[in-house]
Amino acid sequence: MSDTPDSAVHPVRAYVEQHRAAFLDDLAAWLRIPSVSAQPEHAADVRRSAEWLAETLGDTGFPVAEVWETAGDGGPAVFAEWPSGDPDAPVVLVYGHHDVQPAVREDGWDTDPFAPVVRGNRLYARGAADDKGQVFFHTLGVRAHLAATGRTAPAVHLKLLVEGEEESGSAHFRALVEEHRERLAAGVVIVSDTGMWSETTPTVCTGMRGVADCEIELTGPDQDIHSGAFGGAVPNPATAAARLVAALHDEQERVTVPGFYDDVAELTDAERALIAELPFDEATWLRTARSYAASGEAGYSTLERVWARPTAEVNGIGGGYQGPGGKTIVPASARLKLSFRLVAGQDPDKIETAVREWVAGQVPPGIRHEIVFGAPTRPCLTPLDHPALRSVVRSMSAAFDGAKIRFTREGGSGPAADLQDVLAAPVLFLGISVPSDGWHAPNEKVELDLLLKGAEAAAHLWSDLPDALRRPADQTYPTQ
């Protein structure tokens, strides 16, 4: 890193520990605001959360801290900016969100979800990990960076964008980013809405899958008709739906849509080796999934399947009579809901076109169909040799006392890809949450020691990034 251990690591940690109590008091005040974006009755709370954060970022030292409105009824976002004193400093945008999932005591919480409580080394509250805690550690991290380096402004041109509708689908987020493209322009995007493998295995996420989803309606006769009088002589929409689902995968569990795998960025041997390093126990994973067997595309491990391979899933299927007893009909219609998780290299628009053509070819004569796609999310992936990723790894390692940092990906999808797409900047992930934190579940919590290490990692990162990004592209150096 750009600072020696004696001059940077110790001062960063000393500052973080010295300001621990005040930091947690402020975080608790923010967590008391029930900023539930999915529930209209909390719209005023979402706004109050944004205003609280903007004011607090101003108090932290950000010269610019603004509440940005979103289209429609979307929750407001917060934008903050702190220019570096160095005109050649890299521009970094940090992304997170301040809205939270719904939560009430009756869901199974031991205490009021919006009355933060510390038990042992854990802080319990809705949003403690997802995502207020991980957004807020940046306020402590930038102050620790300044204290450790003696600077009056960060070594990077630092921007923050904290969304207010992530937990309700980010419906207006891309439009917000496009509207403010110039002010959000950055060379690197840091996402702090992610986590690590475990408390004892610190990791950095390097990518998320994209997603395209659709609903298909198949119609045959204009109404339900008698199966004795007409069955076997007219096409059945429910049968067509079942055949379409059965045809979606082959015997190797590969998706049969022509061209589906054409642009997939295949795992390298090095990437597969890094995934294999993780202490993965499939039996434990299956218990977490409430499932009894692992399956999927042949030739890949479970982690490879959920992180680095595209998939097609049947999310729902229905049609015809569903009540008690029998009703001997040929149903008028049937419906399917499908989703496609996409990986680096795949274009959701091309996948939509391929799926439409495939479905049209599967539907038999006499069956009409309509297919409607939702708004897609693109995949994002950071190359392992990207200098900014190496900087994140070194910074995490410094916060974790020189520990080896391993790599993960995430099988889910999120709005980070919109930042990558609109701003044309690489997305990197800096998160400290662990699976036991219980995102979206009752008794969500964050490990306090890890939360403070997140602040340390951010402090180290702002010192390390400028030198890392100035290195020649062909220069090699250790990742830790």
N, C-alpha and C positions, 0 to 999 in steps of 0.2 A: 504494500500500500504506500501511499505518498507520505504518510507520517510513520515515524518509528514507534514501536510499542511504548517506549518510555514517554514520548511526547504526545501520543494521541490516544492509544487504547486506554491507559489509566485515567487521563483527564476526562475522557468521554464517560467512562463508567462512574467516575467520582461525581460528575455533574448529574448524571441520571439518578444515582442513588440519593444525592443530596436533595433533589427536587421530586423525589418519588411521591411523598405524601401530598404535596400541592397538586401534582399531576393527576393523581387518583381522585382527589376531591373534585377537580374540574371535570374529569371524565364522568364521575358519578352524577354531577349536575346535568350533564348532557344526556346521560342515560335515563334520567327521570322524565324526559320529554318523550311521550309515546308517539313517535313519528311513524305511524303505520300508514304507508302510502296506499295500501289496497282498500282501506276503509274510508269512505267519504267523510264520516263523522270526525276523522282525525286530520282532515286537511289543514285546519288551523295549527295543529301540533307539528305537522311537517314543515309548515312555514316558520313556526317558532324555532324549530330545530335548525333550519337554515340560517335564520337571523342570529341565533345564539352562536353558531359556528363562525359566521362572518365576523361578528364582534370579537370573538376569542382569537381568531387568526390575526385580526388587527392588533390586539393586545400582545400577541406573540411577537410581532414585529413586521408582519407583511404590510408593505406600503399600500397595496391594493387588496381589498377584500370585499367582494360584491355578491349580492344575491341575484341570480339570473332566473328569469321567468322561462317556463317551458310552454309549449303549445297546448291548447285545450285545457284539460284539468290536471295536467301533469304537475307533480311536486316540484318546487323550485330547487335549483342547483346552486352551489356556491363555487365561485371562482376567486382564487387568490394568486398574487404574483409578488415575488421578491427578487428584483434584479441583482445580479452579481456586480461587484465592483470591477470585475475583469470583463472588458468588452468582448473578449474571445471565449468566454466561458460557455460550455455547452448548455443548451436549454433543455430542461427536464420537466415533464408534466407528470404529476402524481394523480392517479385516479382512485376514487373510492366512492362510497355512498353513505348517506346519513339516514335514509329511511330504513325501517325494520319490518319484520314479519309480525302479523297479529299475535297477541299473547294475552291470555287472561289466567287468573289463578286457577280457575276450574279446569284448565287444560292438563293439570298435573304438576303445576309449579309448587314448590315448597314454600315460596314467599311471593309477594307481589312482584310480577316481572318488571315493573317500572319503579321499583324501590330497591336500588342496588344494595347488595349486601356482600361483605367479604367474609368468607369462611376459610380459615387456613390461608393458603396461598392462592385462593381463587376468588374472582369477582363474579358474582352471579347477577345477571340482568339481561333483558332482551336487548340485543345489539352489542353486548360486551365484546364478542368476537366478530360478529357479522353485522355491521362492519365499523361501528363507531370506535371501538377500541383500536382497531388497526389503522383507521384514519388518524385518530388522535395521537398515536405515538409519533407521528411526524412533527407535531408541535414541539414535543420534547426533544426529538432527534435534531431538528435544525438548531435549537438553542444549545444543545450539547456540542454540536459541530462548531458553532461560533465560539463557545467558551474554550474548547480544546485547541482551536487554531488562532485565537486572538483576532479573528476577523470581525468586521462590523456588518458584513453582508455575506451570504453563502458563496462558496466557491463555484457553484453552478447558478444559472438563471433559473430559479425555482418557481414552478406554477403548480397549482392544485385545482382539480375539478372534482367536486364532490356531488354526486348525483342525488336526486330526491325521489326517484321512482324505480330504482333497480328491482326492488322486491315486488313490484307490480308489473314487471315486464319491460321496462325501459322503452315504452312505446314512442316517446318523443325524443329519446336520447340522440339518435343519429342526426335528426333535424337540428337539435341544439348544437351539436359539434360542427355540422356544416355551416350553420348560421355564424358561429364564432370561430371559424377555421383559422383566421389570421391571428387572433389573440391566443388561440390554443396551440399555435405552431410550436413544434418541439422536435429535437433530434432524437429523443428517447422518451418512452412512456413507461412509467413504473406503476404497476397495479398492486395495490395493497388490499385485495379482497380475495385472499387465497390462504393456503396454509402449508404445513409441513407434514412429513410422514408421521412423526411422533415426537414426544418430548426428548427422547434420547437419540433420535436420528434426524438431525436438522437437514432440510432439503430446500431446493429452489425449484419451483415449477417452471417449465420451459414452454408450455403450450396448452391450449384448450381446443376442443373440437368445435366445429360449427354445427348448425342444425338447419334442416329444411323439413317442414311438416305439411301434411295435406289431409283433407277430408274428401272421401270419394263417395258419391251417392250413385247407386245402381238402381235403375227402374225398369220394370217389365210391363205387366198389365197395368191398366189405369186404376185398378183397385184390386184388393185381395179377391181371389177367385177360388172356386171349389176344386180341391186337388183330385177328386174322383172324376169330375167331368172334364177337367183340363190338364191335370198333372201328367207329365210325360209327353205332352203334345205341344207345350209352350215353354219358353225358357224361364227358368226360376232365378230371380235376382240373388236370393240367398245362396243358392248353389254356385252362381257366378262369383259371388264374394268369397266363398270358401275356396274355390279353385284359384282365384287370384292370389289369396293369401298363401296357399300351398305352393304356388309357383314362384313366390318371392325369393326363396332360397333353394340352393341345390343340396345334394347329399353331403357336401363339405361345408355347409352353412355359409356359403358365399352368396352374395346378392346377385340375382340373375339379370338385373336391369342392364341391357347392353351399354357399354361405355362407363359403367359405374366406377370402375377402378382405374380408368385410363390415366388420370392425372394425379393419382395418389403418390405422395412423397414416401417412398418405402423406407422402413427402418434400416439403418446401417448396422453392421456388425457391432460397431462401437456403441451405438445407442442401445442395442439389445443387451449388450454386456452391462451397461450402466443400470438398466432396469432390473437385470438379474441380481445386481448387488443389493437391492433392497431386501430387508428381512420380511418377506411376504409369506404369510401362512394362509394357505387357501381354505383350510377348515374354519379358521377364525373369520375370514372374509365371508364365507358362505353363511355363517351364523349371523353376521351383521346384515347380510342381504336377505335373511329369512328364507333362504333357499336350500336345496338339498343336493344340488349337483352343478358343477361348472360345465358350460358348453359354449360353443361359438365357432368361429371360422377356424378350420383346421390349419395346423402349422404355426400357431401363435399361442403364447402363454396368456393367462388370464389378464395380467396387467397390460400386455401388449394389445389385447383385444379392446379393453376399455379406454386406453389412452391414445393409441396410435393407429387403430384400424377403423375404417368407416363401417357403419352398421345400418340396418333397416329393421325397425321394430313395428309390430302391430300393436298400436296403443288401444284400439277398441274395435269391436266388430258386433254388428247387430242387424236385425231385420226380422220381419214376420212376427208371429204371435209369441209373447213371452210370459203370458199369464198362467195360472194353474190349469191343470188338465190339458186336454188336447184340443186342437182346432185345425182341422184338415184343410189347409189352404195352400195355394201358391201365393206368396206375399207379393205385394205390389212393388216393394223396394227393399233395399238393404244398404247398409252404410259401413264404411271403414275409416279408421283414423290411422295414418302411418306417419312415422318420423324417421328421418335419415340423419344420423350423426356423421359429420364430415371431417376429414383431416386435411392437413396442409397439402396444398396443390389442387384441391377440389374447389370448383366454382359452384355455388348454390344455384345459379341461374342455369348452368349446363345440366346439373342434376335434375332440376325441375323439368327441363325440356325432355331429358331422357326418360324420366318417370312417366310423363304424360304420354309419350310415344309408346312406352311399354304397356301401360294400362290399356290404351286404345287397342293394342294388338291382342290383349288377353280377353277382352270383352266379346262374348259370342254374339252372333246376329240376333236381333230382337231385344237386346238389352241396351238401353241408353245409359250413358254415364255423364256425370259432371264431377270435375275435380277442382278443388279450390286450395291453393297454397297460402300459408301464412307468411309473414315477413321473415326472411331467412337471417341467420347469423353466420358470418364467415369464420372459418378456423383461423387460429393464429399460432405461430411456432417461432421460437427464437433459436437461431443456429447456435450450437454448442460452442463454436469458436468466436462468437460475436464479442468484441472487447467490452461492451457494456455488461454482458452476462458475466464475463470473468470478473468484472468489478463488483457486481452484486455478490458473487460467490466469495470473493475475498472479504467483503464487508460482513457478510454473514459469518464467515469463519472467525473474523476478529471478535464479533459479538459473542460467539460460542467458544471462546478460548482456544482457537486454533483447530477446532474440530473439522473433520473431513465433511464437506458438504456434498450430498448426493443430489440426484436429479429426479424429478417426477414430472408427470403431466396431469392434466385433469380431463376426465371423460365428458364432463358437462360443457356447457356453452355460456357465454356471457357477452356483455357489451364491449369488452376490451377490444374485440375484433373491429368494432366500428371506429375506434380511435386509430388502430393500425391502418385501416382502409382509407379513412378520410384524411388523416394527417400524414400518411405515408411514412410512419415512424415505427421502428421496432418496439414491440411490447415485451416488457420484462416484469417478473413477478417478485414481490418482496412481501411475504406474509409469514406470520408466526403462529397462526392458529393450528390446533391439532384436532384429530377426529373426535376426541372425547368432549370437545367444547359444545357439541350439540347444536349446531346451526339449525334454526327453524324449529327446534324441539323445546319441550319444557326444560326449565333449569339450564338454559344456555349460560355458559361461563367462559372466562378466559383465565389462563394461567398467568399470574402477575409477573413471575420471573421472566416468562417468555415475552410478555408484552413489553417489558423494559429492554429486553434484548432486541426487540424490534426497533425501539428508539435508538439503541446503540448502533445497530446495523445501518439505519438511515444516516446517522451522524458520520459513520465511516464512509458511507457511499458518496456523500457530497464532497468529501475530501479526495476520494479515490478516482471518481469519474473523469475529471478534467485531464489528468495525466493518461488514464487508460484510453480515452478517445483520441488523444493526440499521438499515440504510438503508431508507427507505420503499420499498414494493413498486413504486411507479410512477416512482421516480427512476432516471434513466438515467445511465450513466457508462461510460468506456472499459473494454474487457475487459483491456487491458494498459497 
